[in-house]
């Protein structure tokens, strides 16, 4: 059967950004928020507070639905000005919801011990007890409620605006690239796909053109990044927070000892990956890998592309071997137009999965070009969608899982497909290519993501003192890459800070280490799944269902019986990857 390449958004709201139905939906959210704002100061009894908590969760779901729709519109067509305007309106609504949440936290803090115990003992709130406790504790560590509300209102035009400006500027970028005897104007996303080409001269040209294009725009992006970080740091300073990792760790419900143990285990094992990088350089016919070689496919005489329909069938097939429930869900999502995969201009770069909370569906965005890397991306985003599916019947507060566990389901989905393909391959050349692709994923999490983490922590420390120039940003980026890659590459990408969207996202700070956490956490889960066989399916679903209701340390202890503040768990997960390195090295002797 054929799977649609373009997603279905009409089933949510007909007419895209001009939809009258959507305009009515947004207006209804505004009216509900107005009513809640009028009630929040009056309600004081436990019964009234219980009702307010449920009503706040409900309007959150409506706003998430609207936000998901707009994010899809702006991604599929970066020139859709109406969608960009809608994005601003939804951000204002989310700010009002944040203000209402601050008011809720204020009320929770004001409760007596007896009142608090009565509230969290209510049957209708048992599912969100952890989330209410989390909010109550967080409130004690912030500014007073009125100041927090003021900061949130200023963020619309002072903080989020910088992220929006970055997105708009990137969306307008058109980069000239000579290909097939003609000069084409490529979007940032299309140029990124050229960097993954199997043809090294193409990659080299794409890398040079990319660096030149991003350097040209760097002064603008240095300004947006500096002001975005400046806003965040001023807020931290007002709250009395000195550690720039305080907020990202709290958002990810994670202890600093866990983060240190994870990076420590990775650094201990990096030399094993340097051997792999040297072997890959030899296979590519170069002395040292360049930045644009690290994730390039191995040279092969076989067709390295796969059609979209075949990729969908392949993913469903291998998901079914691991989890029939995951496979059935995936088949329905692909069949029903949950994925936007068409390779066309005008789309934003990258890929994502977004949840339509009220409709209990997801939509996946990517640009599919037939590479195995794109197959991995599709499997990854389908993993996100399945995670949301497992939580869709929970109360909204209990659906809000953090980034690090969000990346667990997605990277596990990637691993299922990648591992199955390697085990089934009978042709040596194909097996090598697939193994290399698997190890490449580890390099991305252990080195590329590590370089982002190093850059961002150092940038924020520098930004505390002054505005950081384009030249200094380039130097910080290259220094971080040299350290993260063990100085094993022949060149680096100084402008990566400008080209990587994650540095400019305002929704969450430090959009980097959660990827590595999710990858290795999923490796640990995958090992246990292999040991347990098909019986692990329900255990896996139970783990996903708990991801928004406890810290990651408690989650790991409850479902895996491990202490992730120690290196042992992380080493065990890395060993799964090292087995692939060993097999690759053996096959390429």
ROPAPA-903476 format. One record per residue (C-alpha): residue number from 1; x, y, z. Coordinates in steps of 0.2 Angstrom, whole numbers. Layout:
+-----+-------+-------+-------+
! num !    px !    py !    pz !
+-----+-------+-------+-------+
! NUM !     X !     Y !     Z !
...
+-----+-------+-------+-------+
This chain:
+-----+-------+-------+-------+
! num !    px !    py !    pz !
+-----+-------+-------+-------+
!   1 !     0 !     0 !     0 !
!   2 !     5 !    18 !    -2 !
!   3 !     8 !    29 !    13 !
!   4 !     4 !    48 !    11 !
!   5 !    19 !    59 !    10 !
!   6 !     9 !    75 !    16 !
!   7 !     1 !    76 !    33 !
!   8 !   -17 !    78 !    37 !
!   9 !   -21 !    94 !    46 !
!  10 !   -38 !    97 !    39 !
!  11 !   -45 !    84 !    51 !
!  12 !   -41 !    97 !    65 !
!  13 !   -45 !   113 !    57 !
!  14 !   -50 !   116 !    38 !
!  15 !   -42 !   130 !    29 !
!  16 !   -25 !   131 !    36 !
!  17 !   -20 !   147 !    44 !
!  18 !   -35 !   156 !    36 !
!  19 !   -47 !   143 !    45 !
!  20 !   -62 !   151 !    53 !
!  21 !   -64 !   136 !    63 !
!  22 !   -47 !   138 !    70 !
!  23 !   -50 !   157 !    74 !
!  24 !   -66 !   152 !    83 !
!  25 !   -56 !   139 !    93 !
!  26 !   -43 !   152 !    98 !
!  27 !   -56 !   164 !   103 !
!  28 !   -64 !   151 !   114 !
!  29 !   -47 !   148 !   123 !
!  30 !   -46 !   167 !   126 !
!  31 !   -64 !   167 !   134 !
!  32 !   -59 !   152 !   145 !
!  33 !   -43 !   161 !   151 !
!  34 !   -53 !   177 !   155 !
!  35 !   -65 !   167 !   165 !
!  36 !   -51 !   158 !   174 !
!  37 !   -42 !   174 !   178 !
!  38 !   -58 !   181 !   186 !
!  39 !   -60 !   166 !   197 !
!  40 !   -42 !   163 !   202 !
!  41 !   -42 !   177 !   215 !
!  42 !   -58 !   172 !   223 !
!  43 !   -57 !   153 !   225 !
!  44 !   -50 !   147 !   242 !
!  45 !   -59 !   132 !   247 !
!  46 !   -52 !   114 !   244 !
!  47 !   -67 !   110 !   233 !
!  48 !   -65 !   126 !   222 !
!  49 !   -46 !   123 !   221 !
!  50 !   -49 !   106 !   215 !
!  51 !   -61 !   112 !   201 !
!  52 !   -48 !   126 !   196 !
!  53 !   -34 !   113 !   194 !
!  54 !   -45 !   103 !   182 !
!  55 !   -51 !   118 !   173 !
!  56 !   -33 !   124 !   171 !
!  57 !   -27 !   107 !   164 !
!  58 !   -41 !   107 !   152 !
!  59 !   -37 !   125 !   145 !
!  60 !   -19 !   119 !   144 !
!  61 !   -24 !   105 !   132 !
!  62 !   -34 !   117 !   121 !
!  63 !   -19 !   128 !   120 !
!  64 !    -7 !   114 !   116 !
!  65 !   -19 !   109 !   102 !
!  66 !   -19 !   126 !    95 !
!  67 !     0 !   127 !    97 !
!  68 !     3 !   111 !    88 !
!  69 !    -8 !   116 !    74 !
!  70 !     2 !   132 !    72 !
!  71 !    19 !   124 !    73 !
!  72 !    14 !   112 !    59 !
!  73 !     8 !   127 !    48 !
!  74 !    25 !   137 !    51 !
!  75 !    35 !   121 !    48 !
!  76 !    27 !   116 !    32 !
!  77 !    28 !   134 !    24 !
!  78 !    40 !   146 !    32 !
!  79 !    33 !   160 !    22 !
!  80 !    15 !   158 !    29 !
!  81 !    14 !   175 !    38 !
!  82 !    -3 !   172 !    45 !
!  83 !     3 !   156 !    54 !
!  84 !    17 !   167 !    61 !
!  85 !     4 !   179 !    68 !
!  86 !    -6 !   165 !    75 !
!  87 !    10 !   159 !    83 !
!  88 !    12 !   176 !    93 !
!  89 !    -6 !   174 !    99 !
!  90 !    -4 !   156 !   105 !
!  91 !    12 !   162 !   114 !
!  92 !     2 !   175 !   123 !
!  93 !   -11 !   162 !   128 !
!  94 !     3 !   151 !   135 !
!  95 !     9 !   166 !   145 !
!  96 !    -8 !   168 !   152 !
!  97 !    -8 !   150 !   157 !
!  98 !     9 !   151 !   164 !
!  99 !     2 !   166 !   175 !
! 100 !   -13 !   155 !   180 !
! 101 !    -1 !   141 !   185 !
! 102 !     9 !   154 !   196 !
! 103 !    -7 !   158 !   204 !
! 104 !   -10 !   140 !   207 !
! 105 !     7 !   137 !   215 !
! 106 !     4 !   153 !   226 !
! 107 !   -12 !   145 !   232 !
! 108 !    -3 !   128 !   235 !
! 109 !    11 !   136 !   245 !
! 110 !    -2 !   145 !   256 !
! 111 !   -12 !   129 !   261 !
! 112 !    -9 !   123 !   279 !
! 113 !    -2 !   106 !   281 !
! 114 !   -20 !    99 !   284 !
! 115 !   -27 !   107 !   269 !
! 116 !   -13 !   101 !   258 !
! 117 !   -15 !    83 !   264 !
! 118 !   -34 !    84 !   261 !
! 119 !   -31 !    91 !   243 !
! 120 !   -19 !    78 !   237 !
! 121 !   -29 !    64 !   245 !
! 122 !   -44 !    68 !   233 !
! 123 !   -47 !    54 !   221 !
! 124 !   -48 !    66 !   206 !
! 125 !   -31 !    72 !   210 !
! 126 !   -21 !    56 !   214 !
! 127 !   -15 !    54 !   197 !
! 128 !    -7 !    72 !   197 !
! 129 !    -1 !    72 !   216 !
! 130 !    18 !    71 !   210 !
! 131 !    15 !    86 !   198 !
! 132 !     6 !    96 !   212 !
! 133 !    20 !    93 !   224 !
! 134 !    33 !    97 !   211 !
! 135 !    24 !   114 !   208 !
! 136 !    23 !   118 !   226 !
! 137 !    41 !   115 !   229 !
! 138 !    46 !   125 !   213 !
! 139 !    36 !   140 !   219 !
! 140 !    47 !   142 !   234 !
! 141 !    62 !   144 !   223 !
! 142 !    56 !   158 !   212 !
! 143 !    51 !   176 !   213 !
! 144 !    35 !   181 !   221 !
! 145 !    20 !   177 !   210 !
! 146 !    17 !   195 !   204 !
! 147 !    35 !   196 !   198 !
! 148 !    35 !   179 !   190 !
! 149 !    19 !   184 !   180 !
! 150 !    27 !   201 !   175 !
! 151 !    42 !   191 !   169 !
! 152 !    31 !   179 !   159 !
! 153 !    22 !   194 !   151 !
! 154 !    38 !   203 !   146 !
! 155 !    45 !   186 !   139 !
! 156 !    33 !   187 !   124 !
! 157 !    41 !   202 !   116 !
! 158 !    58 !   201 !   125 !
! 159 !    62 !   182 !   126 !
! 160 !    51 !   172 !   114 !
! 161 !    53 !   186 !   101 !
! 162 !    71 !   182 !    99 !
! 163 !    68 !   164 !    95 !
! 164 !    54 !   169 !    83 !
! 165 !    65 !   181 !    74 !
! 166 !    79 !   167 !    72 !
! 167 !    66 !   155 !    65 !
! 168 !    60 !   168 !    52 !
! 169 !    77 !   173 !    47 !
! 170 !    82 !   155 !    44 !
! 171 !    66 !   151 !    35 !
! 172 !    70 !   165 !    23 !
! 173 !    88 !   159 !    19 !
! 174 !    91 !   153 !     1 !
! 175 !   108 !   146 !    -2 !
! 176 !   115 !   145 !   -20 !
! 177 !   122 !   127 !   -23 !
! 178 !   129 !   121 !   -39 !
! 179 !   122 !   103 !   -43 !
! 180 !   120 !    94 !   -59 !
! 181 !   127 !   108 !   -69 !
! 182 !   115 !   121 !   -63 !
! 183 !   114 !   133 !   -48 !
! 184 !   100 !   129 !   -36 !
! 185 !    93 !   139 !   -22 !
! 186 !    92 !   128 !    -7 !
! 187 !    83 !   130 !    10 !
! 188 !    93 !   127 !    25 !
! 189 !    85 !   110 !    27 !
! 190 !    89 !   105 !     9 !
! 191 !   107 !   110 !    11 !
! 192 !   108 !    99 !    27 !
! 193 !   103 !    84 !    17 !
! 194 !   118 !    87 !     5 !
! 195 !   129 !    87 !    19 !
! 196 !   124 !    68 !    22 !
! 197 !   128 !    64 !     3 !
! 198 !   137 !    48 !    -1 !
! 199 !   148 !    58 !   -13 !
! 200 !   162 !    66 !    -4 !
! 201 !   165 !    81 !   -16 !
! 202 !   147 !    85 !   -14 !
! 203 !   148 !    85 !     5 !
! 204 !   164 !    96 !     4 !
! 205 !   155 !   109 !    -7 !
! 206 !   140 !   108 !     4 !
! 207 !   150 !   111 !    20 !
! 208 !   160 !   125 !    13 !
! 209 !   144 !   133 !     6 !
! 210 !   135 !   130 !    23 !
! 211 !   149 !   138 !    33 !
! 212 !   149 !   153 !    21 !
! 213 !   130 !   155 !    22 !
! 214 !   129 !   154 !    41 !
! 215 !   144 !   166 !    43 !
! 216 !   136 !   178 !    32 !
! 217 !   120 !   178 !    44 !
! 218 !   131 !   176 !    60 !
! 219 !   130 !   194 !    66 !
! 220 !   111 !   193 !    66 !
! 221 !   111 !   176 !    75 !
! 222 !   124 !   182 !    87 !
! 223 !   112 !   196 !    92 !
! 224 !    97 !   185 !    94 !
! 225 !   107 !   172 !   104 !
! 226 !   115 !   185 !   115 !
! 227 !    98 !   193 !   119 !
! 228 !    89 !   177 !   122 !
! 229 !   103 !   171 !   134 !
! 230 !   103 !   189 !   142 !
! 231 !    84 !   188 !   146 !
! 232 !    86 !   171 !   154 !
! 233 !   101 !   175 !   164 !
! 234 !    93 !   191 !   171 !
! 235 !    78 !   181 !   176 !
! 236 !    90 !   168 !   185 !
! 237 !    99 !   182 !   193 !
! 238 !    83 !   189 !   200 !
! 239 !    78 !   172 !   207 !
! 240 !    95 !   171 !   215 !
! 241 !   100 !   156 !   204 !
! 242 !   119 !   156 !   200 !
! 243 !   120 !   139 !   191 !
! 244 !   114 !   140 !   173 !
! 245 !   110 !   121 !   174 !
! 246 !    98 !   123 !   188 !
! 247 !    83 !   126 !   177 !
! 248 !    87 !   113 !   164 !
! 249 !    90 !    99 !   177 !
! 250 !    74 !   104 !   186 !
! 251 !    64 !   103 !   170 !
! 252 !    72 !    86 !   166 !
! 253 !    68 !    80 !   184 !
! 254 !    86 !    75 !   185 !
! 255 !   100 !    76 !   198 !
! 256 !   117 !    84 !   193 !
! 257 !   125 !    68 !   200 !
! 258 !   116 !    59 !   186 !
! 259 !   122 !    71 !   173 !
! 260 !   140 !    70 !   179 !
! 261 !   140 !    51 !   179 !
! 262 !   133 !    50 !   162 !
! 263 !   146 !    62 !   154 !
! 264 !   160 !    53 !   165 !
! 265 !   156 !    36 !   158 !
! 266 !   155 !    43 !   140 !
! 267 !   172 !    52 !   142 !
! 268 !   180 !    36 !   149 !
! 269 !   175 !    26 !   133 !
! 270 !   178 !    39 !   120 !
! 271 !   195 !    32 !   115 !
! 272 !   186 !    16 !   109 !
! 273 !   177 !    27 !    97 !
! 274 !   192 !    36 !    91 !
! 275 !   198 !    19 !    84 !
! 276 !   181 !    17 !    74 !
! 277 !   184 !    35 !    67 !
! 278 !   201 !    31 !    61 !
! 279 !   195 !    15 !    53 !
! 280 !   181 !    25 !    44 !
! 281 !   193 !    38 !    38 !
! 282 !   204 !    24 !    30 !
! 283 !   188 !    17 !    22 !
! 284 !   184 !    34 !    15 !
! 285 !   202 !    36 !     9 !
! 286 !   206 !    51 !    20 !
! 287 !   219 !    53 !    33 !
! 288 !   207 !    60 !    46 !
! 289 !   188 !    62 !    46 !
! 290 !   182 !    80 !    42 !
! 291 !   167 !    86 !    51 !
! 292 !   157 !    83 !    35 !
! 293 !   163 !    65 !    35 !
! 294 !   158 !    60 !    53 !
! 295 !   140 !    55 !    48 !
! 296 !   143 !    52 !    30 !
! 297 !   138 !    34 !    23 !
! 298 !   152 !    22 !    18 !
! 299 !   156 !    21 !     0 !
! 300 !   146 !     7 !    -8 !
! 301 !   141 !     1 !   -25 !
! 302 !   124 !    -3 !   -19 !
! 303 !   109 !    10 !   -20 !
! 304 !   109 !    18 !    -3 !
! 305 !    92 !    25 !    -5 !
! 306 !    75 !    17 !     0 !
! 307 !    58 !    23 !    -5 !
! 308 !    46 !    31 !     8 !
! 309 !    33 !    17 !     6 !
! 310 !    47 !     4 !     9 !
! 311 !    54 !    13 !    24 !
! 312 !    37 !    13 !    32 !
! 313 !    34 !    -5 !    29 !
! 314 !    52 !    -9 !    35 !
! 315 !    49 !     1 !    51 !
! 316 !    32 !    -8 !    55 !
! 317 !    39 !   -25 !    52 !
! 318 !    53 !   -22 !    64 !
! 319 !    43 !   -14 !    77 !
! 320 !    31 !   -29 !    77 !
! 321 !    45 !   -40 !    82 !
! 322 !    48 !   -30 !    97 !
! 323 !    31 !   -24 !   101 !
! 324 !    15 !   -28 !    92 !
! 325 !     6 !   -14 !   100 !
! 326 !    19 !    -2 !    94 !
! 327 !    18 !    -9 !    77 !
! 328 !    -1 !    -7 !    76 !
! 329 !     0 !    10 !    82 !
! 330 !    13 !    15 !    69 !
! 331 !     4 !     7 !    55 !
! 332 !   -12 !    18 !    59 !
! 333 !    -1 !    34 !    61 !
! 334 !     7 !    31 !    44 !
! 335 !    -9 !    26 !    35 !
! 336 !   -19 !    40 !    42 !
! 337 !    -8 !    54 !    37 !
! 338 !     1 !    59 !    53 !
! 339 !    18 !    62 !    44 !
! 340 !    24 !    77 !    33 !
! 341 !    38 !    69 !    23 !
! 342 !    38 !    77 !     6 !
! 343 !    55 !    84 !     0 !
! 344 !    51 !   102 !    -6 !
! 345 !    57 !   119 !    -4 !
! 346 !    49 !   131 !     8 !
! 347 !    49 !   119 !    23 !
! 348 !    59 !   123 !    39 !
! 349 !    74 !   111 !    42 !
! 350 !    75 !    97 !    54 !
! 351 !    61 !    85 !    61 !
! 352 !    49 !    85 !    75 !
! 353 !    34 !    77 !    83 !
! 354 !    20 !    87 !    90 !
! 355 !     5 !    81 !   100 !
! 356 !   -13 !    87 !    97 !
! 357 !   -18 !    85 !   115 !
! 358 !   -37 !    87 !   114 !
! 359 !   -38 !    76 !    98 !
! 360 !   -26 !    63 !   106 !
! 361 !   -16 !    62 !    90 !
! 362 !     2 !    67 !    85 !
! 363 !     9 !    74 !    69 !
! 364 !    27 !    71 !    63 !
! 365 !    37 !    83 !    52 !
! 366 !    53 !    79 !    42 !
! 367 !    60 !    80 !    24 !
! 368 !    62 !    63 !    18 !
! 369 !    76 !    60 !     4 !
! 370 !    77 !    41 !     5 !
! 371 !    93 !    40 !    15 !
! 372 !    95 !    27 !    29 !
! 373 !    97 !    43 !    40 !
! 374 !    80 !    48 !    36 !
! 375 !    73 !    31 !    39 !
! 376 !    81 !    33 !    57 !
! 377 !    73 !    50 !    59 !
! 378 !    56 !    43 !    54 !
! 379 !    57 !    29 !    67 !
! 380 !    63 !    41 !    80 !
! 381 !    48 !    53 !    78 !
! 382 !    36 !    38 !    78 !
! 383 !    44 !    33 !    94 !
! 384 !    39 !    51 !   101 !
! 385 !    21 !    49 !    94 !
! 386 !    20 !    32 !   103 !
! 387 !    25 !    39 !   119 !
! 388 !    11 !    52 !   118 !
! 389 !    -1 !    38 !   113 !
! 390 !     3 !    29 !   129 !
! 391 !     0 !    44 !   140 !
! 392 !   -15 !    51 !   131 !
! 393 !   -28 !    45 !   144 !
! 394 !   -18 !    53 !   158 !
! 395 !   -23 !    70 !   166 !
! 396 !   -14 !    84 !   157 !
! 397 !    -1 !    87 !   171 !
! 398 !     3 !    69 !   171 !
! 399 !     6 !    69 !   152 !
! 400 !    20 !    83 !   153 !
! 401 !    36 !    72 !   153 !
! 402 !    53 !    80 !   152 !
! 403 !    64 !    81 !   137 !
! 404 !    76 !    67 !   143 !
! 405 !    63 !    54 !   145 !
! 406 !    55 !    61 !   129 !
! 407 !    70 !    56 !   119 !
! 408 !    70 !    38 !   127 !
! 409 !    55 !    32 !   117 !
! 410 !    61 !    39 !   101 !
! 411 !    79 !    33 !   102 !
! 412 !    73 !    16 !   107 !
! 413 !    62 !    15 !    92 !
! 414 !    77 !    20 !    81 !
! 415 !    87 !     6 !    89 !
! 416 !    74 !    -7 !    86 !
! 417 !    75 !    -4 !    67 !
! 418 !    94 !    -2 !    66 !
! 419 !    98 !   -17 !    76 !
! 420 !    85 !   -28 !    66 !
! 421 !    93 !   -22 !    50 !
! 422 !   110 !   -27 !    55 !
! 423 !   105 !   -44 !    61 !
! 424 !    96 !   -48 !    45 !
! 425 !   109 !   -42 !    33 !
! 426 !   118 !   -56 !    24 !
! 427 !   128 !   -45 !    12 !
! 428 !   145 !   -39 !    21 !
! 429 !   145 !   -22 !    12 !
! 430 !   127 !   -19 !    18 !
! 431 !   130 !   -25 !    36 !
! 432 !   145 !   -14 !    37 !
! 433 !   135 !     1 !    31 !
! 434 !   121 !    -3 !    43 !
! 435 !   134 !    -5 !    58 !
! 436 !   142 !    11 !    53 !
! 437 !   125 !    20 !    54 !
! 438 !   122 !    13 !    71 !
! 439 !   139 !    18 !    78 !
! 440 !   137 !    35 !    70 !
! 441 !   121 !    38 !    81 !
! 442 !   132 !    35 !    96 !
! 443 !   145 !    48 !    89 !
! 444 !   131 !    60 !    88 !
! 445 !   126 !    58 !   106 !
! 446 !   143 !    56 !   113 !
! 447 !   152 !    69 !   103 !
! 448 !   141 !    81 !    93 !
! 449 !   129 !    83 !   108 !
! 450 !   143 !    84 !   120 !
! 451 !   150 !    98 !   110 !
! 452 !   134 !   107 !   111 !
! 453 !   133 !   105 !   130 !
! 454 !   151 !   111 !   132 !
! 455 !   148 !   126 !   121 !
! 456 !   132 !   131 !   129 !
! 457 !   138 !   130 !   147 !
! 458 !   153 !   141 !   142 !
! 459 !   143 !   153 !   132 !
! 460 !   131 !   156 !   146 !
! 461 !   146 !   159 !   158 !
! 462 !   154 !   171 !   146 !
! 463 !   137 !   180 !   143 !
! 464 !   136 !   184 !   162 !
! 465 !   150 !   196 !   160 !
! 466 !   146 !   204 !   143 !
! 467 !   139 !   202 !   125 !
! 468 !   148 !   188 !   116 !
! 469 !   154 !   193 !    98 !
! 470 !   152 !   182 !    83 !
! 471 !   171 !   179 !    83 !
! 472 !   170 !   173 !   101 !
! 473 !   155 !   162 !    98 !
! 474 !   165 !   154 !    83 !
! 475 !   180 !   151 !    94 !
! 476 !   169 !   144 !   109 !
! 477 !   160 !   132 !    96 !
! 478 !   176 !   126 !    89 !
! 479 !   185 !   124 !   106 !
! 480 !   170 !   114 !   112 !
! 481 !   170 !   103 !    96 !
! 482 !   189 !    99 !    97 !
! 483 !   186 !    94 !   115 !
! 484 !   171 !    83 !   112 !
! 485 !   178 !    75 !    97 !
! 486 !   195 !    72 !   106 !
! 487 !   203 !    83 !    92 !
! 488 !   201 !    69 !    80 !
! 489 !   194 !    78 !    65 !
! 490 !   203 !    88 !    51 !
! 491 !   191 !   102 !    52 !
! 492 !   177 !   109 !    63 !
! 493 !   161 !   119 !    61 !
! 494 !   164 !   136 !    70 !
! 495 !   147 !   142 !    64 !
! 496 !   137 !   127 !    71 !
! 497 !   130 !   138 !    85 !
! 498 !   121 !   149 !    72 !
! 499 !   115 !   134 !    61 !
! 500 !   108 !   123 !    75 !
! 501 !    90 !   128 !    80 !
! 502 !    92 !   120 !    97 !
! 503 !   103 !   134 !   104 !
! 504 !    89 !   147 !    99 !
! 505 !    74 !   138 !   106 !
! 506 !    65 !   147 !   120 !
! 507 !    53 !   133 !   126 !
! 508 !    67 !   124 !   136 !
! 509 !    85 !   129 !   140 !
! 510 !    99 !   117 !   136 !
! 511 !    91 !   107 !   122 !
! 512 !   106 !    95 !   121 !
! 513 !   111 !    83 !   136 !
! 514 !    93 !    76 !   136 !
! 515 !    96 !    68 !   119 !
! 516 !   111 !    59 !   126 !
! 517 !   102 !    54 !   142 !
! 518 !    88 !    47 !   131 !
! 519 !    99 !    38 !   120 !
! 520 !   109 !    29 !   133 !
! 521 !    93 !    26 !   144 !
! 522 !    85 !    18 !   130 !
! 523 !   100 !     7 !   127 !
! 524 !    99 !     1 !   145 !
! 525 !    80 !    -2 !   142 !
! 526 !    84 !   -11 !   126 !
! 527 !    96 !   -23 !   134 !
! 528 !    83 !   -28 !   147 !
! 529 !    70 !   -30 !   133 !
! 530 !    81 !   -42 !   123 !
! 531 !    84 !   -52 !   139 !
! 532 !    65 !   -53 !   143 !
! 533 !    59 !   -55 !   126 !
! 534 !    41 !   -51 !   121 !
! 535 !    35 !   -51 !   139 !
! 536 !    44 !   -34 !   141 !
! 537 !    31 !   -25 !   130 !
! 538 !    19 !   -21 !   145 !
! 539 !    34 !   -17 !   156 !
! 540 !    40 !    -4 !   143 !
! 541 !    22 !     4 !   142 !
! 542 !    21 !     5 !   161 !
! 543 !    38 !    14 !   161 !
! 544 !    32 !    26 !   148 !
! 545 !    16 !    29 !   158 !
! 546 !    26 !    35 !   173 !
! 547 !    38 !    46 !   164 !
! 548 !    28 !    62 !   168 !
! 549 !    25 !    57 !   186 !
! 550 !    42 !    55 !   195 !
! 551 !    61 !    60 !   194 !
! 552 !    71 !    50 !   182 !
! 553 !    81 !    43 !   196 !
! 554 !    65 !    36 !   204 !
! 555 !    59 !    30 !   187 !
! 556 !    75 !    20 !   184 !
! 557 !    74 !    13 !   201 !
! 558 !    56 !     7 !   200 !
! 559 !    56 !     0 !   182 !
! 560 !    74 !    -5 !   180 !
! 561 !    80 !    -7 !   198 !
! 562 !    96 !     3 !   194 !
! 563 !   105 !    18 !   202 !
! 564 !   108 !    31 !   187 !
! 565 !   118 !    42 !   198 !
! 566 !   132 !    29 !   197 !
! 567 !   143 !    26 !   181 !
! 568 !   138 !     7 !   181 !
! 569 !   122 !     9 !   173 !
! 570 !   129 !    21 !   159 !
! 571 !   144 !     9 !   156 !
! 572 !   132 !    -5 !   154 !
! 573 !   122 !     5 !   141 !
! 574 !   138 !    10 !   132 !
! 575 !   144 !    -8 !   131 !
! 576 !   129 !   -11 !   120 !
! 577 !   136 !     1 !   108 !
! 578 !   154 !    -5 !   110 !
! 579 !   148 !   -22 !   104 !
! 580 !   144 !   -14 !    87 !
! 581 !   161 !    -5 !    87 !
! 582 !   169 !   -22 !    89 !
! 583 !   159 !   -30 !    76 !
! 584 !   163 !   -16 !    64 !
! 585 !   182 !   -17 !    68 !
! 586 !   182 !   -36 !    65 !
! 587 !   173 !   -35 !    48 !
! 588 !   185 !   -21 !    42 !
! 589 !   201 !   -29 !    47 !
+-----+-------+-------+-------+
